[in-house]
């Protein structure tokens, strides 16, 4: 299930949010799809690197944090809670309803 008002367009890698189309980069799209499939689960950085990037990176890399930050900027409404919660030292959790 998608957040209320969201429609996904996989061919264009776009999220339509209540009439506003937001284009995502390939890795942003892959991460969003993974978050949607695992809503409410704590996903560690190393798990995301393995599952979304498909290779094992140095766990000290900030690539996951950078893509999560870009997704937040693109998907979260100003002044509203984020769909993606970071649990320090544990990982990230996606919430459909915020």
N, C-alpha and C positions, 0 to 999 in steps of 0.2 A: 504493500500500500504506500502511496505517495502522500506527502504533506498536502493538506487541503489547498486547492487552487493550482497545484503543480501538474504539468503534463510533460512527459519526456519525448524528445524527438531524437532517437539514436542515430538516424542517418546524418543529421546535422550537428550532433552532440550539443543539443540545446535543451534547456529547461525553460518551459513557459510557466511563469509564475504570475497567475492572475492577469494574463494579457501582456506581460513583459517577457520577451525572449532574451535569455541569457546564454551566450555561447561559452562553451568550456573547452579548454585544451584537452588533448587526448588523455593525459594522466589524470587531470581533474575529473574527467568523465568516468574513467575506470574506477577511481577512488569513490566517487559518488555512488556508482552502481554497487560497489562492494559494501559501502555503508548501508545502502538501502536493503541489501540482502541480509545484513547482520544487525539490524536496528536493535538498539538497547543492549548490545553486547560490548564489553570492554575489549577493544582490539589494540594489542600492543604494537609498538613501532616495528619491532622485528617481524611480527606476524604480517603486518601490512606490507612491509618491504618484500617479504617472501611471496605473498599472495597477489598483490597488485603489481609490483614491479617485476616479479618472476625470477629475480635473482637475489642472492644474498649480498647486501651492502654492509659496510662497516656500521655497527649499531650506533656509532657516534654521529652518523650523518644527520643533517637536519632536513633532508629532502621531504620526508613525510610532513614535518611541521610546516615547511614552506607551502606545500600543496594544500594542506588543511587551512592555512591562513588565507590563501587565494580563494578557496571554496567559501570560506566564511564571508569574505568581502563581496563575493558574487551572489551568494544565496540568502544571507541573513538580512532581514529588514532592519533599517536603522532604528535604534532605541529598543529593539526587541531582543529576547534571549537568543543565543545561537543554537542552531540545529546540531552543532558538533561541540560536545563538551570534552575538555581535556582534563584527565585525572592525572595529576602530577605523579610521575614515577610509575604509572600503570598503563596509560594509553588513552585512546579516544573512543567516545561513544556517540553514535548518531541517534537523534530523537526526531521522529517525524513531526510530532506535535510539540510546539514550544509556546 
